[in-house]
Amino acid sequence: MNIIRKISIGPDYMKGMHYVVGQEVLGRNYVIESILRNESSICIWIKKDDEIVMWKEFSDTVPVSLEFKIDF
């Protein structure tokens, strides 16, 4: 299983939006819990206390770059 660590959205990597698991978002009230890919999209899930909710969803037609977690 490949665990996604980072997603970059947009055709230009340097100017795109970047989201990393563990990153604080929404005024530092939430933390990115996970980034998951399904059949037709990629979803970003965020966590606050014990609540986990889907925050963003990108269709598979949007250009993305994925970085996977690698433990050596």
Backbone as a ProteinNet text record, in pm:
[ID]
protein_1_A
[PRIMARY]
MNIIRKISIGPDYMKGMHYVVGQEVLGRNYVIESILRNESSICIWIKKDDEIVMWKEFSDTVPVSLEFKIDF
[TERTIARY]
84.2	0	89	55.8	128.4	53.3	120.2	59.9	99.7	-0.6	25.4	63.5	176.4	225.3	196.7	200.8	184.9	115.7	31.1	-30.7	-7.6	27.2	44	-56.5	-137.3	-245.7	-209.7	-231.4	-211.6	-107.7	-112.6	-21	123.5	144.1	279	311.4	400.2	431.6	474.4	555.9	608.9	502.5	400.7	296.7	167.3	166.2	44.7	15.3	-97.7	-134.5	-74.1	-15.2	51	-12.5	-43.7	-102.4	-22.8	14.4	97.1	27.1	29.3	-26.6	45.4	-32.5	21.7	20.5	-6.8	-10	-132.8	-113.7	-225.2	-296.8	-431.1	-512.4	-629.3	-700.5	-819.5	-791	-696.9	-661.8	-596.2	-527	-458.7	-555.8	-682.9	-782.9	-791.7	-745.1	-749.4	-610.8	-590.7	-466.7	-504.3	-428.3	-454.4	-423.4	-524.6	-515.3	-465.8	-522.5	-482.7	-521.7	-454.8	-485.1	-508.9	-630.7	-668.5	-715.1	-679.4	-721.5	-824.9	-935.7	-1032.1	-1039.1	-1144.5	-1153.7	-1152.9	-1213.3	-1232	-1184.8	-1127.5	-1085	-980.1	-927.3	-835.7	-896.8	-907	-972.4	-873.2	-888.7	-809.4	-900.3	-860.3	-935.9	-864.1	-939.6	-880.4	-937.4	-862.3	-899.3	-892.1	-990.3	-990.6	-1042.2	-962.3	-993.8	-1017.5	-1135	-1163.8	-1249.4	-1274.1	-1359.8	-1274.8	-1302.9	-1235	-1340.5	-1315.7	-1410.1	-1335.1	-1407.1	-1348.1	-1350.5	-1236.3	-1222.3	-1223.6	-1144.7	-1134.8	-1137.1	-1190.1	-1191.4	-1152.2	-1058.4	-1011.5	-1041.5	-1106.2	-1138.7	-1010.7	-1021.1	-903.4	-865.2	-943.4	-908.8	-818.9	-802.8	-717.4	-572.1	-477.2	-337.3	-286	-230.6	-176.3	-41.2	35.6	160.1	150.2	177.2	168.2	306.9	326.2	449.4	408.5	472.7	437.1	531.3	479.7	560.8	654.3	781.7	882.1	961.6	960.5	1039.6	1153.5	1273	1389.6	1437.2
-118	0	124.7	219.8	346.5	450.8	507	608.8	745.3	826.9	960.3	1054	1122	1216.1	1360.9	1388.1	1525.3	1524	1625.2	1643.8	1787.9	1803.6	1935.9	1945.1	2051.3	2067.7	2175.5	2146.7	2245.8	2201.6	2262.5	2223.2	2268.5	2369.7	2420	2385.7	2289.8	2240.5	2352	2442.9	2548	2649.3	2669.4	2767.4	2702.8	2571.9	2501	2509.5	2452.5	2442.8	2313.6	2318.7	2202.6	2170.2	2042.9	1996.8	1876.2	1877.9	1773.4	1717.4	1584.5	1522.3	1579.6	1622.4	1684.1	1835.4	1893	2039.3	2097.6	2208.9	2279.4	2362.6	2360.6	2434.5	2501.2	2586	2654.8	2727.3	2818.3	2897.4	2816.3	2710.3	2620.2	2546.4	2541	2470.1	2322.3	2285.1	2147.1	2105.1	1974.7	1917.9	1819.7	1818.7	1721.6	1583.1	1499.3	1363.8	1265.1	1273.8	1180.7	1235.3	1181.9	1212.2	1077.1	1057.5	926.9	938.2	837.4	832.5	721.3	752.2	648.4	636.2	577.8	551.7	679.1	785.6	903.3	1034.3	1031.3	1156.6	1131.4	1243	1240.8	1329.1	1278.3	1350.4	1382.7	1501.4	1541.8	1540.3	1465.4	1451.7	1527.5	1604.3	1683.7	1640.3	1671.5	1627.4	1743.4	1748.4	1840.6	1761.1	1751.3	1667.6	1524.2	1468.3	1330.7	1325.5	1439.6	1445.9	1451.7	1362.8	1361.5	1385.1	1483.7	1517.2	1535.2	1511	1535.9	1686.5	1741.7	1885.5	1924.7	1856.1	1889.8	1762.1	1775.9	1664.9	1718.3	1651.3	1689.7	1576.3	1609.4	1506.3	1458	1342.9	1286.6	1360.5	1462.9	1542.1	1660.4	1690.2	1800.6	1751.8	1829.4	1786.4	1787.6	1674.7	1663.7	1594.3	1620.7	1549.1	1491.5	1361.9	1296.3	1260.4	1275.8	1232	1127.7	1013.7	904.7	898.2	845.8	828.2	710.4	734.3	629.9	620.2	505.1	480.2	385.9	425.9	341.7	276.8
0	0	0	-85.8	-91.3	-9.5	88.9	173.6	119.3	85.3	30.3	144.6	129.4	229.4	189.6	57.9	10.1	-125.3	-148.5	-279	-322.4	-448.8	-508.5	-621.9	-620.5	-716.1	-816.9	-945.6	-1050.3	-1151.9	-1269.6	-1377.2	-1354.9	-1272.7	-1243.6	-1098.6	-1078.9	-943.9	-849.9	-896.3	-809.3	-767	-849.2	-819	-770.5	-757.8	-719.3	-570.5	-531.8	-390.4	-337.3	-218.7	-160.3	-25.5	-5.2	120.9	169.5	298.9	357.7	480.9	495.8	615	737	836.5	956.8	952.3	835.8	818.9	888.5	958.4	1020.7	914.7	918	821.9	892.6	819.8	870.7	1001.8	994.9	1112.4	1222.6	1184.5	1278.4	1370.8	1330.7	1410.1	1374.1	1254.8	1207.3	1159.7	1150.2	1098.5	988.2	879.4	773.3	827.8	833	887.3	781.7	661	556.1	419.5	317.7	178.5	112.3	61	7.4	-137.1	-217.4	-356.8	-372.9	-442.4	-476.4	-628.1	-681	-825.2	-909.5	-859.2	-944.3	-882.9	-763.8	-701	-592.6	-542.5	-429.1	-321.9	-199.3	-90.5	20.6	76.9	192.6	314	416.3	540.7	651.4	729.9	837.5	972	1078.7	1212.5	1310.8	1400.9	1513.7	1632	1736.3	1852.1	1803.4	1825	1782.1	1656.1	1593.4	1475	1348.5	1252.7	1123.2	1015.6	929.4	822	690.5	579.5	448.6	424.3	385.5	368.1	220.5	140.1	-2	-84.7	-205.4	-300.2	-436.7	-501.9	-634.1	-730.9	-844.5	-942.6	-1009.9	-1073.3	-1138.8	-1266.7	-1305	-1423	-1389.3	-1260.1	-1215.6	-1213.4	-1266.9	-1260.5	-1116.2	-1073.4	-937.7	-941.7	-838.9	-814.9	-674.3	-660.9	-531.6	-481.3	-352.2	-286.9	-184	-188.5	-99.5	20.6	130	250.6	226.6	253.5	236.7	365.9	426.4	546.9	512.1	542.2	514.3	640.8
[MASK]
++++++++++++++++++++++++++++++++++++++++++++++++++++++++++++++++++++++++

